[in-house]
């Protein structure tokens, strides 16, 4: 009970600081406090470090290059302040793996799955934050067609390398902090890096094919924004599934990375 209370206080404190730093909205701070309490309290130090590694590094990149990405704000559905939906989309699957660890305390696959899902969302975030700064012209991952910077599903070599770096960062933490009996550090690093990168590519593929994308007839631009574009004019659906917004795509990214890593661990 004391540990859980301490975890709640720590999670609330970190969420409050992130809110003050404008990395989280009010709803995002509340969701982060709840998720952090679960991860810190039920997982422990090792699990908390991976979650914090993702949050601190991704938030730092968002703030560092925020001004340079202002021209792309017309593309994205939300700004750099994460709301509750974004927090749960990126961390909710990780929270489920923590609960699975509680149900199967002797198994190693929940830890590997947790690391895989955090690596995937970190890879996706790093690719988004750094990839849009690339001088290369993005191409749709599904067709190779040239698209504007910031277009969902558009990838560059630099963006893929950034995704690999983001996955490797979490994989390195996981390799250093893995509990006894999980396996060799190199093997863990490779599995988590591969799973995280794969999860981010799933995100890009969904963004290029089935994520709902809208069109502003005034600006003549594709966008994730609805019902109004940044210019305050109505947008209309251009393609994709009506319900499949960017938050659901991020959830799928997290799930893909976690299931792939857990599956490899389970079969190894």
TALIN-V923622 format. One record per pair of residues at least 24 apart in sequence whose ideal C-beta (glycine too) atoms are under 7 Angstrom apart, sorted by the first residue. I is the first residue (numbers start at 0). J is the second residue. Records with the same first field share a line. If there is no record, write none. Layout:
BEGIN
I = J + J
END
This chain:
BEGIN
2 = 40
3 = 40
6 = 36 + 39 + 40
7 = 36 + 40
9 = 39
10 = 35 + 36 + 39
17 = 58
21 = 80
22 = 58 + 80 + 81
23 = 80 + 81
24 = 80 + 81 + 82
26 = 82 + 83
27 = 80 + 81 + 82 + 83 + 85 + 86
29 = 83
30 = 83 + 86 + 87
31 = 86
34 = 86 + 90 + 94
37 = 94 + 97
38 = 93 + 94 + 97
41 = 97 + 101
42 = 97 + 100
45 = 176 + 178
46 = 97 + 113
48 = 172 + 176
49 = 113 + 114 + 117 + 169 + 172 + 173
50 = 90 + 93 + 117
52 = 168 + 169 + 172
53 = 117 + 120 + 121 + 169
56 = 121 + 168
57 = 121 + 124
60 = 125 + 128 + 129
61 = 128
64 = 128 + 132
67 = 132
68 = 131
71 = 131 + 148 + 149
72 = 229
73 = 218 + 220 + 222 + 228 + 229
74 = 149 + 150 + 222 + 223
75 = 149 + 223
76 = 223 + 224 + 244 + 245
84 = 246
85 = 246
88 = 246 + 249 + 250
89 = 120 + 249 + 253
91 = 250
92 = 116 + 250 + 253 + 254 + 257
93 = 117 + 253
96 = 257
107 = 180 + 181 + 264
108 = 261 + 264 + 265
110 = 177 + 178 + 181
111 = 181 + 190 + 260 + 261 + 264
112 = 257 + 258 + 260 + 261
113 = 257
114 = 169 + 173 + 191 + 260
115 = 191 + 194 + 195 + 256 + 257 + 259 + 260 + 261
116 = 253 + 256 + 257
117 = 169
118 = 166 + 169 + 170 + 191 + 192 + 194 + 195 + 256
119 = 194 + 195 + 198 + 199 + 252 + 253 + 255 + 256
120 = 249 + 252 + 253
121 = 165 + 166 + 168 + 169 + 195
122 = 162 + 165 + 166 + 195 + 196 + 198 + 199
123 = 162 + 199 + 202 + 249 + 252
124 = 165
125 = 161 + 162 + 164 + 165
126 = 158 + 159 + 161 + 162 + 165 + 199
129 = 157 + 158 + 161
130 = 155 + 157 + 158 + 161
133 = 157 + 158
139 = 207
140 = 203 + 204 + 207
141 = 204 + 207 + 208
150 = 221
151 = 206 + 207 + 210 + 212 + 223
152 = 203 + 204 + 206 + 207 + 208
154 = 203
162 = 196 + 199
163 = 192 + 196
166 = 191 + 192 + 195 + 196
167 = 192
169 = 195
170 = 195
190 = 260 + 263 + 264
191 = 260
194 = 256 + 259 + 260
195 = 256
197 = 255 + 256 + 259
198 = 252 + 253 + 255 + 256 + 259
199 = 252
201 = 251 + 252 + 255
202 = 248 + 249 + 251 + 252
205 = 248 + 251
206 = 248
209 = 239 + 240 + 243
210 = 239 + 243 + 245 + 248
211 = 236 + 239 + 240 + 241 + 243 + 244
212 = 237 + 238 + 239
213 = 237
END
